[in-house]
Amino acid sequence: MTTKNLTFLTSFLTFLYSLTLLVSGKSYSYIAILLCIISLLILPITLKNRLPSEFYKIGFSFICYALVTALSLLILGGKLSNLDMPSRTLFILPAFILLLSFPPKKEWIFIGILTGSFISGLIALYHYQVLNIRAFDGFGYMIIQSGDIAMSLGIFSLIIAIQHFKDKKSKLVIIALICAFFGILASMLSGSRGSWIIAPFVIIWLLIVNRQLISVKVGVTLTIILMSSSLVSYDIVDKRIKKAVQDITQYSEQNNSNSSLGARIEMWKSGVYNFIENPVFGTGYKDRQKYNQALVDKKLVAPIVLNFGRLHNSYIEELSIKGIIGLTTLMLFFCSPLYFFIAKRNVKNSVFAQLGIAHIILVMGYCLTQNYINHHSGMLHYLMYTIIFYAVFFHTNQVSVSDKNKVVL
């Protein structure tokens, strides 16, 4: 296969990935799996290319995440299925090599994200307006995961709109802003509160990074988008916020943990207690419920913690099960690619640096209230966009550096 053909292949697959993310409850995996299979088949071709040192460093962080989980299972016991999600970090490496060797065209990535964001909004509106349910409630969707993914698509669309604004492509700016509205709206209609916590901080960061573009017109436009999505989804947002306040009040005043937030607080407490008891290696997967039962018997946590297999917080989860080693590995898993997006000191001028940083920060935020990457959809979402954005970021950065170093005769 020629370079042109392989570039078209990666461009088309990355386009399809974003487009199909929320088309159905399981569609998030179809293109990711196809990309991994194809990348394995043509690995003899891609390995002929020289890979950047960043690949090995990011790849090392991916491997460490899987390796620490495997060692925990080997030493402390547990089910082989506990290795399912961490093992995806190994399967994604050939795809990373393929994308670095033949980076997809940015236009294909942009169109895929915008289309995927728009589609997520349409599906959410259909669920809410026609079926009278929360967006992504049922039909094979995981409602919280889907709401988080929709928010990411909306924020990505906003970043693309900023890039088109820089390029003075006014029509494309309008299209991208509409798609951003639909993606953010989909998240609001899903009632996924975790994404509502982190998204405002990412938007503020984007405004700071791109402050040279900020004008009254830009501020008004952004305000209209956010207010419009809030107004359309007001009923759900209002109910979810009131429910959160009620949960906190009942927990603090009546010690009632039989609610979404109450149960989470008790789970987080159990995770912290287990970490204190086993700070280095954690409890392991096998004995975690035994430790939780002991905490319940001592009346340190409510019995509701025994109803959950996860702690709904990836950081406390890692501390509890794998100790400080697990948390360190998780932070390396996130911060290694994040560092390389930032390290080139070209964030202000690189749309893919902004996409990569926003993506990782959003996922890290989702992990505060949900075991986001312990679900197939969350892990694939994190890995796929990390390698897509970094592959194009690295390529465009190399091109810009070589252009600067050209000697004009």
MOKA-V340382 format. One record per residue. SS is DSSP state (A for helix, B for strand, O for the rest). BURIAL is 1 if it has 24 or more other C-alpha atoms within 12 Angstrom, else 0. Layout:
BEGIN
SS/BURIAL
SS/BURIAL
END
This chain:
BEGIN
O/0
O/0
A/0
A/0
A/0
A/1
A/1
A/0
A/1
A/1
A/1
A/1
A/1
A/1
A/1
A/1
A/1
A/1
A/1
A/1
O/1
O/1
O/1
O/1
O/1
O/1
A/1
A/1
A/1
A/1
A/1
A/1
A/1
A/1
A/1
A/1
A/0
A/1
A/1
A/0
A/0
O/1
A/0
A/0
A/0
A/1
O/0
O/0
O/0
O/0
O/1
O/0
A/0
A/1
A/1
A/0
A/0
A/1
A/1
A/1
A/1
A/1
A/1
A/1
A/1
A/1
A/1
A/1
A/1
A/1
A/1
A/1
A/1
A/0
A/0
A/0
O/0
O/0
O/0
A/0
A/0
A/1
A/1
A/0
A/1
A/1
A/1
A/1
A/1
A/1
A/1
O/1
A/1
A/1
A/1
A/1
A/1
A/1
A/1
A/1
A/1
O/1
O/1
O/1
O/1
A/1
A/0
A/1
A/1
A/1
A/1
A/1
A/1
A/1
A/1
A/1
A/1
A/1
A/1
A/1
A/1
A/1
A/1
A/1
A/1
A/0
A/1
A/1
A/0
A/0
O/0
O/0
O/0
O/1
O/1
O/1
O/1
B/0
O/0
O/0
B/1
O/1
A/1
A/1
A/1
A/1
A/1
A/1
A/1
A/1
A/1
A/1
A/1
A/1
A/1
A/1
A/1
A/1
A/1
A/1
A/1
A/1
A/1
A/1
A/1
A/0
O/0
O/0
O/0
A/0
A/0
A/1
A/1
A/1
A/1
A/1
A/1
A/1
A/1
A/1
A/1
A/1
A/1
A/1
A/1
A/1
A/1
A/1
A/1
A/1
O/1
O/1
A/1
A/1
A/1
A/1
A/1
A/1
A/1
A/0
A/0
A/1
A/1
A/0
A/0
A/1
A/0
A/0
A/1
O/1
A/0
A/0
A/0
O/0
O/0
A/0
A/0
A/1
A/0
A/0
A/0
A/1
A/0
A/0
A/1
A/1
A/0
A/0
A/1
A/1
A/0
A/1
O/1
A/0
A/0
A/1
A/1
A/0
A/0
A/1
A/0
A/0
A/0
A/1
A/0
A/0
A/1
A/1
A/0
A/0
A/0
A/0
A/0
A/0
O/0
O/1
O/1
O/0
O/1
A/1
A/1
A/1
A/1
A/1
A/1
A/1
A/1
A/1
A/1
A/1
A/1
A/1
A/1
A/1
A/1
A/0
A/1
O/1
O/1
O/0
O/1
O/1
O/1
O/1
O/1
O/1
O/1
A/1
A/1
A/0
A/1
A/1
A/1
A/0
A/1
A/0
A/0
O/0
O/0
O/0
O/1
O/1
A/1
A/1
A/1
A/1
A/0
O/1
O/1
O/1
O/1
O/1
O/1
A/1
A/1
A/1
A/1
A/1
A/1
A/1
A/1
A/1
A/1
A/1
A/1
A/1
A/1
A/1
A/1
A/1
A/1
A/1
A/1
A/1
A/1
A/1
A/1
A/1
A/1
A/1
A/1
A/1
A/0
O/1
O/0
O/0
A/1
A/1
A/1
O/1
A/1
A/1
A/1
A/1
A/1
A/1
A/1
A/1
A/1
A/1
A/1
A/1
A/1
A/1
A/1
A/1
O/1
O/1
O/1
O/1
O/1
A/1
A/1
A/1
O/1
A/1
A/1
A/1
A/1
A/1
A/1
A/1
A/1
A/1
A/1
A/1
A/1
A/1
A/1
A/1
A/1
A/1
A/1
A/1
A/1
A/1
A/1
A/0
A/0
A/0
A/0
A/0
A/0
A/0
A/0
O/0
O/0
O/0
O/0
END
